[in-house]
């Protein structure tokens, strides 16, 4: 985990942003303060909670299968200016009030919520409402604070404070840079800071944000929130999820030529919330089904997978660990993953996918065991179908009841092959970084080749690319990028490119000429289209003086 366990309290923008971004950020923060004062009768915020977006360097769509990934935070972020205020309600002992607005008030209208002190916060995940992301952070943060109050014997005295909030975000929505994770992480941080004098623990905030975002109907694996909260200035972040969440900063070696990252927007929007049933959440289900199928066919009869931190409580990493403990002892991570790839190719043979009926026949016994284990652990009413002749009903109860997906066939072969091969590429990428020297002339191209292989896998096996992303990657490689790939959920959004410093201008010029010039972009879009990125700082809380923010 990060060298400092608490989210830092900072006093100036220079503690957050690189020098070349300070002037632009100062003007932006002034607008944030002015909007706050305009909305709340001249009052000033007492603090600003900040969490950044992220770009994933390698390890795409494998975090929710509990495999390690390598993202980095970026400068673009979500800001929440906050003031806790005395209650104006006669019912203040039983209710609290949240007033929230946005710097862009035309697109994101202000809302006021009067909430019951002891009631759970209801969030309609089917509604495309911008404040849902704040409310999910609020719900998770208050749950944690109540849990701590209960442990201290003070639960009856805990009442959430009334809050005035103004939000501003520069992470493009639907752009593959985790705008939702930045917003939810900043929201949870804001609520924790406003309602407690204790420092906010980074790991606690990360785990809280992971669970909180699921309230809006997106079952992310945790990479986005970990990168947003835990990242350190100047370093990528190696994030692992098994056996528990852990993160360590990884610096890129100095090579000749030096490396940089270019982030290029496709301006094809695919929001996780709106497309989840046929895209993101469907992939989550397919990966869990793949784990169950491989377990049922490759492990001894009666073997059950451990309930883990995956969105559906079993994962491909869970299968990997169980299978390896019996069959792959003595092999390192690379050799184990290579073996699993070969086994998957031999075992999952249906390229066209598997129907519910086909899956249910193979998984009948393991699904029943899973449901029983979940019921025992959660104390829930989950149970197998009373009609033992209907394994499909049990399959749907186990894998398809937590969130909506739309599919007649499930491509578990392709999804498992992507996950295992991408996990292998992360291991190989990290090894190259750790063993590189300035004299390693070919290390840059080897790193790039792994990124290119990721893009191929995302396009062909995970089916989460799109023609525009493919075009951008082709153009950048032709202009000198070592590696180019989509980043984020895919189906649009952003691309990331590993580029030698001496080729930066050529790559940017080629993208402008061959991609952006053919599209009708606004001046604002043109300014955001291509940025050279460096690893940025994770979450922070800035405490102002009389509402002002120092450079």
C-alpha positions as CSV (number, residue, x, y, z in Angstrom):
1,X,0.0,0.0,0.0
2,X,1.0,3.6,-0.4
3,X,3.8,4.9,1.8
4,X,1.3,7.2,3.6
5,X,-1.9,5.6,4.8
6,X,-4.1,8.7,4.9
7,X,-5.4,10.9,2.2
8,X,-3.2,14.0,2.3
9,X,-4.5,17.4,3.5
10,X,-2.8,20.0,1.2
11,X,-2.6,23.7,1.4
12,X,-2.0,24.8,-2.2
13,X,-2.7,23.8,-5.7
14,X,1.1,23.3,-6.2
15,X,0.7,20.2,-3.9
16,X,-1.7,18.7,-6.4
17,X,-0.8,19.8,-10.0
18,X,2.4,20.0,-12.1
19,X,3.9,23.5,-12.6
20,X,2.7,23.8,-16.2
21,X,-0.9,23.3,-15.1
22,X,-1.1,25.7,-12.2
23,X,-2.3,28.8,-14.0
24,X,-5.1,27.0,-15.8
25,X,-6.1,25.2,-12.6
26,X,-6.0,28.4,-10.5
27,X,-8.6,30.0,-12.9
28,X,-10.7,26.9,-12.7
29,X,-10.7,26.8,-8.9
30,X,-11.6,30.4,-8.8
31,X,-14.7,29.6,-10.9
32,X,-15.5,26.8,-8.5
33,X,-15.3,29.2,-5.5
34,X,-17.4,31.8,-7.3
35,X,-20.1,29.3,-8.2
36,X,-20.2,28.1,-4.6
37,X,-20.6,31.6,-3.3
38,X,-23.3,32.4,-5.9
39,X,-25.3,29.3,-5.0
40,X,-25.1,29.6,-1.2
41,X,-25.6,33.2,-0.4
42,X,-22.0,34.3,-0.4
43,X,-20.7,31.5,1.8
44,X,-17.3,30.0,1.1
45,X,-16.4,26.3,1.0
46,X,-14.4,25.0,3.9
47,X,-12.6,22.4,1.9
48,X,-12.4,20.8,-1.5
49,X,-12.2,17.0,-2.0
50,X,-10.4,16.0,-5.1
51,X,-10.0,12.7,-6.9
52,X,-8.5,12.2,-10.4
53,X,-9.3,10.1,-13.4
54,X,-6.9,7.5,-14.6
55,X,-5.5,5.9,-17.7
56,X,-4.8,2.2,-17.6
57,X,-1.4,1.4,-19.1
58,X,-1.9,-2.4,-19.2
59,X,-4.4,-4.9,-17.7
60,X,-7.7,-4.2,-19.4
61,X,-10.9,-5.7,-18.2
62,X,-9.2,-8.1,-15.7
63,X,-9.5,-6.2,-12.4
64,X,-13.0,-7.7,-11.8
65,X,-11.5,-11.1,-12.3
66,X,-9.1,-10.1,-9.5
67,X,-5.9,-10.0,-11.6
68,X,-3.3,-7.2,-11.1
69,X,-3.3,-4.1,-13.3
70,X,-1.0,-1.1,-14.0
71,X,-2.9,2.2,-14.2
72,X,-1.7,5.8,-13.4
73,X,-3.7,8.8,-12.3
74,X,-4.0,11.8,-14.6
75,X,-4.3,15.5,-14.1
76,X,-8.0,15.7,-15.0
77,X,-10.1,15.3,-11.9
78,X,-13.4,15.7,-10.0
79,X,-13.6,18.5,-7.4
80,X,-16.2,18.9,-4.7
81,X,-16.2,22.2,-2.8
82,X,-18.0,21.6,0.5
83,X,-19.3,23.4,3.5
84,X,-21.0,21.7,6.5
85,X,-23.6,24.0,7.8
86,X,-25.8,24.3,10.9
87,X,-29.2,22.6,10.4
88,X,-32.1,25.0,9.5
89,X,-34.7,22.2,10.0
90,X,-36.9,21.9,13.0
91,X,-36.6,18.2,12.5
92,X,-32.8,18.3,12.5
93,X,-32.6,15.5,15.0
94,X,-34.2,13.1,12.5
95,X,-33.2,14.5,9.1
96,X,-30.3,16.1,7.3
97,X,-30.2,18.1,4.1
98,X,-27.8,17.9,1.1
99,X,-27.7,20.7,-1.4
100,X,-25.6,20.0,-4.4
101,X,-24.9,21.9,-7.6
102,X,-22.5,21.9,-10.5
103,X,-20.3,24.6,-12.1
104,X,-22.0,23.6,-15.3
105,X,-25.5,24.2,-13.9
106,X,-27.3,24.2,-17.3
107,X,-26.2,20.6,-18.0
108,X,-26.3,19.4,-14.4
109,X,-29.2,21.1,-12.5
110,X,-29.0,21.6,-8.7
111,X,-30.7,19.3,-6.4
112,X,-31.8,19.3,-2.7
113,X,-32.2,16.1,-0.7
114,X,-33.9,16.0,2.7
115,X,-32.9,12.6,4.1
116,X,-34.0,10.6,7.2
117,X,-31.1,10.2,9.7
118,X,-31.4,6.5,10.1
119,X,-32.8,5.5,6.7
120,X,-30.9,3.8,4.0
121,X,-30.3,6.0,0.9
122,X,-32.3,4.8,-2.1
123,X,-30.7,5.2,-5.5
124,X,-32.5,4.4,-8.7
125,X,-29.7,2.8,-10.7
126,X,-31.9,2.8,-13.9
127,X,-32.1,6.6,-13.9
128,X,-29.4,8.7,-15.7
129,X,-29.2,11.3,-12.9
130,X,-25.9,13.0,-12.3
131,X,-26.3,13.3,-8.6
132,X,-26.6,9.5,-8.3
133,X,-22.8,9.4,-8.2
134,X,-22.6,11.7,-5.2
135,X,-25.4,9.9,-3.5
136,X,-23.6,6.5,-3.9
137,X,-20.5,8.0,-2.3
138,X,-22.7,9.5,0.5
139,X,-24.4,6.1,1.0
140,X,-21.1,4.3,1.4
141,X,-19.4,6.9,3.5
142,X,-22.3,7.2,6.0
143,X,-22.5,3.4,6.2
144,X,-18.8,3.3,7.2
145,X,-19.2,6.1,9.7
146,X,-22.2,4.4,11.3
147,X,-20.3,1.2,11.6
148,X,-17.5,3.0,13.4
149,X,-20.0,4.8,15.7
150,X,-21.6,1.5,16.5
151,X,-18.3,-0.1,17.3
152,X,-17.6,2.8,19.7
153,X,-21.0,2.6,21.3
154,X,-22.0,6.0,19.9
155,X,-24.4,5.1,17.1
156,X,-27.4,6.8,18.6
157,X,-25.5,10.1,18.7
158,X,-24.5,9.9,15.1
159,X,-26.3,12.3,12.7
160,X,-25.0,13.2,9.3
161,X,-24.3,16.9,8.9
162,X,-26.1,19.1,6.4
163,X,-23.9,19.8,3.4
164,X,-23.6,22.4,0.7
165,X,-21.7,21.0,-2.3
166,X,-20.6,22.3,-5.7
167,X,-19.0,19.9,-8.1
168,X,-16.7,20.4,-11.1
169,X,-15.2,17.7,-13.3
170,X,-12.7,17.7,-16.1
171,X,-12.6,13.9,-16.7
172,X,-14.6,13.4,-20.0
173,X,-17.8,11.5,-19.4
174,X,-17.8,8.2,-21.3
175,X,-14.2,8.8,-22.4
176,X,-12.6,5.7,-20.8
177,X,-10.8,7.7,-18.1
178,X,-13.0,6.8,-15.2
179,X,-15.0,9.9,-14.6
180,X,-17.5,8.0,-12.5
181,X,-14.8,6.5,-10.2
182,X,-13.3,10.0,-9.8
183,X,-16.7,11.5,-8.9
184,X,-17.7,8.7,-6.5
185,X,-14.2,8.6,-4.8
186,X,-14.3,12.4,-4.3
187,X,-17.9,12.2,-3.0
188,X,-17.0,9.6,-0.4
189,X,-13.9,11.6,0.6
190,X,-16.0,14.7,1.0
191,X,-18.6,13.1,3.2
192,X,-16.0,11.4,5.4
193,X,-14.1,14.7,5.8
194,X,-17.2,16.7,6.6
195,X,-18.5,14.2,9.2
196,X,-15.4,13.2,11.0
197,X,-12.2,14.8,12.3
198,X,-10.2,11.6,11.8
199,X,-7.8,11.3,8.9
200,X,-9.3,9.4,5.9
201,X,-7.6,6.1,5.4
202,X,-6.6,5.6,1.7
203,X,-7.3,1.8,1.6
204,X,-10.6,2.3,3.4
205,X,-11.6,5.0,1.0
206,X,-10.6,2.9,-2.0
207,X,-12.6,-0.2,-0.8
208,X,-15.6,2.1,0.1
209,X,-15.6,3.7,-3.4
210,X,-15.4,0.3,-5.1
211,X,-18.6,-0.9,-3.4
212,X,-20.3,2.5,-3.6
213,X,-20.1,2.8,-7.4
214,X,-22.0,-0.5,-7.6
215,X,-25.0,1.4,-6.2
216,X,-25.4,3.1,-9.6
217,X,-25.5,-0.2,-11.4
218,X,-21.9,-0.6,-12.6
219,X,-19.9,-3.5,-11.2
220,X,-16.4,-2.4,-11.6
221,X,-13.5,-4.4,-10.3
222,X,-11.6,-1.8,-8.3
223,X,-8.8,-0.6,-10.6
224,X,-10.4,2.8,-11.3
225,X,-10.9,3.6,-7.7
226,X,-7.5,2.4,-6.6
227,X,-5.8,4.5,-9.2
228,X,-7.9,7.5,-8.3
229,X,-7.2,7.3,-4.6
230,X,-3.8,5.7,-4.2
231,X,-1.6,7.0,-7.0
232,X,1.5,8.9,-6.3
233,X,3.1,11.7,-8.3
234,X,5.5,10.5,-11.0
235,X,4.6,6.8,-10.6
236,X,2.3,4.2,-12.2
237,X,0.5,2.0,-9.7
238,X,0.7,-1.8,-9.6
239,X,-2.6,-2.8,-8.1
240,X,-3.4,-6.3,-7.0
241,X,-6.7,-7.6,-5.6
242,X,-5.9,-11.1,-4.4
243,X,-5.7,-12.2,-1.6
244,X,-6.5,-8.5,-0.7
245,X,-6.3,-5.1,-2.2
246,X,-2.7,-3.9,-2.4
247,X,-0.9,-1.2,-4.4
248,X,2.7,-0.2,-5.0
249,X,4.1,2.7,-7.0
250,X,6.2,1.7,-10.1
251,X,8.5,4.2,-11.7
252,X,9.3,3.8,-15.4
253,X,13.0,3.4,-16.0
254,X,15.1,6.0,-17.8
255,X,15.6,4.7,-21.3
256,X,17.1,6.1,-24.5
257,X,15.0,7.5,-26.0
258,X,12.9,8.5,-23.0
259,X,9.3,7.4,-22.9
260,X,6.1,9.4,-22.6
261,X,2.3,8.7,-22.8
262,X,-0.1,10.2,-25.2
263,X,-3.8,10.0,-24.5
264,X,-6.0,10.5,-27.5
265,X,-9.8,10.8,-27.4
266,X,-11.9,9.0,-30.0
267,X,-15.0,11.1,-29.2
268,X,-17.1,8.0,-29.4
269,X,-19.0,7.9,-26.2
270,X,-20.0,4.7,-24.4
271,X,-21.2,5.3,-20.8
272,X,-21.0,2.2,-18.6
273,X,-24.4,3.0,-17.0
274,X,-26.3,3.2,-20.3
275,X,-24.7,0.3,-22.1
276,X,-23.9,-2.0,-19.1
277,X,-26.5,-4.8,-19.9
278,X,-25.0,-5.6,-23.3
279,X,-21.4,-4.5,-22.7
280,X,-19.6,-4.0,-19.3
281,X,-21.9,-5.9,-17.0
282,X,-22.3,-8.7,-19.5
283,X,-18.6,-9.2,-19.6
284,X,-18.5,-9.4,-15.8
285,X,-21.1,-12.2,-16.0
286,X,-19.3,-14.0,-18.8
287,X,-16.0,-14.0,-16.8
288,X,-17.7,-15.5,-13.7
289,X,-19.5,-18.1,-15.8
290,X,-16.1,-19.0,-17.4
291,X,-14.6,-19.5,-14.0
292,X,-17.5,-21.7,-12.9
293,X,-17.4,-23.8,-16.1
294,X,-13.6,-24.3,-16.0
295,X,-13.9,-25.3,-12.3
296,X,-16.6,-27.8,-13.1
297,X,-14.7,-29.4,-15.9
298,X,-11.1,-29.2,-14.8
299,X,-11.1,-29.5,-11.0
300,X,-12.2,-32.7,-9.1
301,X,-15.9,-33.2,-8.8
302,X,-17.4,-31.4,-5.9
303,X,-14.8,-28.6,-5.9
304,X,-16.3,-25.2,-5.1
305,X,-14.6,-21.9,-5.8
306,X,-13.9,-19.7,-2.8
307,X,-16.2,-16.7,-2.3
308,X,-14.0,-13.7,-3.1
309,X,-14.1,-10.0,-3.8
310,X,-15.3,-10.4,-7.4
311,X,-18.5,-8.6,-8.3
312,X,-20.3,-12.0,-8.4
313,X,-18.2,-13.5,-5.6
314,X,-16.3,-16.0,-7.7
315,X,-13.6,-15.1,-10.3
316,X,-11.2,-16.5,-12.8
317,X,-8.4,-15.7,-10.4
318,X,-10.2,-17.8,-7.8
319,X,-10.4,-20.7,-10.3
320,X,-6.7,-20.1,-11.1
321,X,-5.6,-20.4,-7.5
322,X,-7.6,-23.5,-6.8
323,X,-6.5,-25.3,-10.0
324,X,-2.8,-24.2,-9.5
325,X,-2.8,-25.5,-5.9
326,X,-3.6,-29.0,-7.1
327,X,-1.9,-29.1,-10.5
328,X,0.6,-26.2,-11.1
329,X,2.8,-26.2,-8.0
330,X,6.4,-25.3,-8.7
331,X,5.4,-23.1,-11.7
332,X,5.8,-19.3,-11.6
333,X,3.0,-16.9,-12.6
334,X,4.0,-16.8,-16.3
335,X,4.1,-20.6,-16.6
336,X,0.8,-21.0,-14.8
337,X,-1.0,-18.5,-17.0
338,X,0.4,-20.1,-20.2
339,X,-0.8,-23.4,-19.0
340,X,-4.3,-22.0,-18.3
341,X,-4.5,-20.5,-21.7
342,X,-3.8,-23.9,-23.3
343,X,-6.3,-25.6,-21.1
344,X,-9.0,-23.0,-21.9
345,X,-8.4,-23.5,-25.6
346,X,-9.0,-27.2,-25.2
347,X,-11.9,-27.1,-22.8
348,X,-14.0,-24.2,-24.0
349,X,-14.5,-25.1,-27.6
350,X,-17.7,-23.3,-28.7
351,X,-16.7,-20.1,-30.5
352,X,-20.4,-19.2,-30.9
353,X,-20.9,-19.1,-27.2
354,X,-23.0,-21.1,-24.7
355,X,-26.7,-20.9,-24.0
356,X,-28.2,-20.8,-20.6
357,X,-29.3,-24.4,-21.0
358,X,-25.8,-25.6,-22.0
359,X,-24.2,-23.8,-19.1
360,X,-26.8,-25.0,-16.6
361,X,-26.3,-28.6,-17.4
362,X,-22.6,-28.4,-16.7
363,X,-22.9,-26.1,-13.7
364,X,-25.9,-27.7,-12.0
365,X,-24.1,-29.0,-8.9
366,X,-21.7,-26.1,-8.5
367,X,-24.5,-23.6,-8.8
368,X,-26.5,-25.3,-6.1
369,X,-23.4,-25.3,-3.8
370,X,-22.7,-21.7,-4.6
371,X,-26.2,-20.6,-3.7
372,X,-26.0,-22.5,-0.4
373,X,-22.7,-21.0,0.5
374,X,-23.9,-17.5,-0.3
375,X,-27.0,-18.0,1.7
376,X,-25.0,-19.2,4.7
377,X,-22.5,-16.3,4.5
378,X,-25.0,-13.5,3.8
379,X,-27.8,-14.8,6.0
380,X,-30.1,-14.2,3.0
381,X,-33.0,-16.1,1.5
382,X,-31.1,-17.2,-1.5
383,X,-32.0,-20.8,-2.2
384,X,-31.9,-23.3,-5.1
385,X,-35.0,-23.7,-7.2
386,X,-37.7,-25.9,-5.5
387,X,-37.8,-27.7,-8.9
388,X,-34.5,-29.5,-9.1
389,X,-35.3,-30.3,-12.7
390,X,-34.9,-26.6,-13.6
391,X,-31.1,-25.9,-13.4
392,X,-31.6,-22.8,-15.7
393,X,-33.6,-21.1,-12.9
394,X,-30.8,-21.7,-10.5
395,X,-28.2,-20.5,-13.0
396,X,-30.1,-17.3,-13.5
397,X,-30.5,-16.8,-9.8
398,X,-26.8,-17.3,-9.2
399,X,-25.3,-15.3,-12.1
400,X,-28.1,-13.2,-13.7
401,X,-30.1,-11.7,-10.8
402,X,-27.7,-9.2,-9.4
403,X,-27.9,-6.8,-12.4
404,X,-29.5,-6.8,-15.8
405,X,-27.7,-8.3,-18.8
406,X,-29.1,-9.1,-22.2
407,X,-27.7,-12.1,-24.0
408,X,-28.8,-15.4,-25.6
409,X,-25.3,-16.8,-25.7
410,X,-22.3,-16.2,-23.4
411,X,-18.9,-16.1,-25.0
412,X,-17.0,-17.6,-22.1
413,X,-14.2,-19.0,-24.2
414,X,-13.2,-15.6,-25.7
415,X,-13.5,-13.8,-22.3
416,X,-11.4,-16.3,-20.4
417,X,-8.7,-16.3,-23.1
418,X,-8.5,-12.6,-22.9
419,X,-8.3,-12.5,-19.1
420,X,-5.6,-15.1,-18.9
421,X,-3.5,-13.7,-21.7
422,X,-3.9,-10.1,-20.4
423,X,-2.9,-11.2,-16.9
424,X,0.2,-12.7,-18.5
425,X,1.0,-9.5,-20.3
426,X,0.8,-7.6,-17.0
427,X,3.3,-9.9,-15.5
428,X,5.6,-9.6,-18.5
429,X,5.3,-5.8,-18.6
430,X,6.2,-5.5,-14.9
431,X,9.2,-7.7,-15.4
432,X,10.5,-5.5,-18.2
433,X,10.1,-2.4,-16.1
434,X,11.8,-3.9,-13.1
435,X,14.7,-5.3,-15.1
436,X,15.3,-2.5,-17.6
437,X,18.5,-0.5,-17.7
438,X,19.4,2.6,-19.9
439,X,21.3,0.2,-22.1
440,X,18.2,-2.0,-22.7
441,X,17.8,-0.7,-26.3
442,X,14.9,-3.0,-27.1
443,X,12.9,-2.7,-23.9
444,X,10.7,0.2,-25.3
445,X,9.6,-1.9,-28.2
446,X,8.9,-4.9,-26.0
447,X,6.7,-2.8,-23.8
448,X,4.9,-1.5,-26.9
449,X,4.4,-4.9,-28.3
450,X,2.6,-6.0,-25.1
451,X,0.3,-3.0,-25.4
452,X,-0.4,-3.8,-29.0
453,X,-1.2,-7.4,-28.1
454,X,-3.7,-6.0,-25.5
455,X,-5.4,-4.0,-28.2
456,X,-5.6,-7.1,-30.5
457,X,-7.1,-9.1,-27.6
458,X,-9.6,-6.3,-26.7
459,X,-10.8,-6.2,-30.4
460,X,-10.9,-9.9,-31.2
461,X,-11.5,-11.7,-27.9
462,X,-13.2,-9.2,-25.6
463,X,-14.9,-7.4,-28.4
464,X,-14.7,-4.0,-26.7
465,X,-13.0,-1.9,-29.3
466,X,-14.6,0.0,-32.2
467,X,-13.5,1.1,-35.7
468,X,-12.5,4.6,-34.5
469,X,-10.2,3.2,-31.8
470,X,-8.6,0.8,-34.3
471,X,-8.0,3.8,-36.6
472,X,-6.3,5.9,-33.9
473,X,-4.1,3.0,-32.9
474,X,-3.0,2.3,-36.5
475,X,-2.2,6.0,-37.1
476,X,-0.2,6.4,-33.9
477,X,1.9,3.3,-34.6
478,X,2.6,4.4,-38.1
479,X,3.8,7.7,-36.8
480,X,6.2,6.2,-34.3
481,X,4.3,5.0,-31.2
482,X,5.8,1.8,-29.7
483,X,2.4,0.7,-28.5
484,X,-1.2,1.8,-28.9
485,X,-4.4,0.5,-27.3
486,X,-7.8,1.4,-25.9
487,X,-7.9,2.3,-22.3
488,X,-10.9,2.0,-20.0
489,X,-14.1,0.0,-20.7
490,X,-13.8,0.5,-24.4
491,X,-16.4,0.7,-27.2
492,X,-15.1,4.2,-27.7
493,X,-13.5,6.6,-25.2
494,X,-9.8,7.1,-25.0
495,X,-6.6,5.5,-26.3
496,X,-3.2,5.4,-24.7
497,X,0.1,5.3,-26.6
498,X,3.7,4.6,-25.5
499,X,5.7,7.1,-27.5
500,X,9.4,8.0,-27.5
501,X,9.9,11.7,-26.7
502,X,11.4,12.4,-30.1
503,X,8.3,11.1,-31.8
504,X,5.7,13.0,-29.7
505,X,5.1,15.8,-32.2
506,X,4.9,13.4,-35.2
507,X,2.3,11.2,-33.4
508,X,0.2,14.2,-32.5
509,X,0.4,15.7,-36.0
510,X,-0.6,12.4,-37.6
511,X,-3.6,12.0,-35.4
512,X,-4.7,15.6,-36.1
513,X,-4.3,15.1,-39.9
514,X,-5.7,11.6,-40.3
515,X,-8.3,11.4,-37.6
516,X,-9.4,14.7,-36.0
517,X,-9.4,16.7,-39.2
518,X,-12.0,14.4,-40.6
519,X,-14.5,15.0,-37.8
520,X,-16.6,18.0,-36.8
521,X,-15.2,19.0,-33.4
522,X,-15.8,22.0,-31.3
523,X,-12.8,24.2,-30.2
524,X,-13.1,22.7,-26.8
525,X,-13.0,19.1,-28.1
526,X,-9.9,20.0,-30.3
527,X,-8.1,21.3,-27.2
528,X,-8.9,18.1,-25.3
529,X,-8.3,15.6,-28.2
530,X,-4.6,14.8,-27.5
531,X,-2.7,15.3,-24.3
532,X,0.7,14.2,-23.2
533,X,0.3,12.7,-19.8
534,X,2.5,12.1,-16.8
535,X,1.6,10.1,-13.7
536,X,-0.3,12.4,-11.4
537,X,-1.3,12.4,-7.7
538,X,-4.2,10.6,-6.3
539,X,-7.0,11.8,-3.9
540,X,-6.3,14.9,-1.7
541,X,-8.3,17.3,0.4
542,X,-7.4,21.0,0.1
543,X,-8.3,23.2,3.0
544,X,-8.7,26.8,2.0
545,X,-8.4,30.0,4.0
546,X,-11.6,32.0,3.9
547,X,-12.6,30.1,0.8
548,X,-9.4,31.0,-1.2
549,X,-7.1,28.5,-2.7
550,X,-3.4,29.3,-2.8
551,X,-1.0,28.4,-5.7
